Amino acid sequence: MVTIDLPPPDLDHSTYAESLRGWREIDSVLARPVLSSLRRVRIDFALDNPIDDQIVPEIVDDILSQFPNLDNEGILFSDTCEIR
């Protein structure tokens, strides 16, 4: 399970884009040939009292879009729940 703090509404775009880069690096590591036997990578988002319910799907989509290698291999799975 991955635990993250969703960015606050006043976060500027360049800082937010930079924060997404780390997710793409995780994708690169998990897509290495040495890990080719991976059959499933699951990222679950447990949202504790999200700031704005409308922005949550956008943020989750932004994060998941940083995993093109795993997605192309069909091994990326995700779920989202709220824990209010």
Residue pairs with C-beta under 8 A, 6 or more apart in sequence:
1 44
1 46
2 43
2 44
2 45
3 46
4 45
4 63
6 47
6 50
6 51
6 55
6 56
6 59
7 15
7 16
7 19
7 59
8 51
9 51
9 52
9 55
20 62
20 63
20 66
21 66
23 63
23 66
23 67
24 66
24 67
26 66
26 67
27 66
27 67
27 68
27 69
27 70
28 69
29 35
30 38
30 41
30 69
30 70
31 69
31 70
31 73
38 75
39 75
40 75
40 77
41 67
41 70
41 75
41 76
41 77
42 77
42 78
42 79
43 63
43 64
43 67
43 76
43 77
43 78
44 78
44 79
44 80
44 81
45 60
45 63
45 78
45 79
45 80
45 81
46 81
46 82
46 83
47 56
47 80
47 81
47 82
47 83
48 82
48 83
48 84
49 82
49 84
50 56
50 82
56 80
57 80
60 78
60 80
64 71
64 76
64 78
67 76
70 76
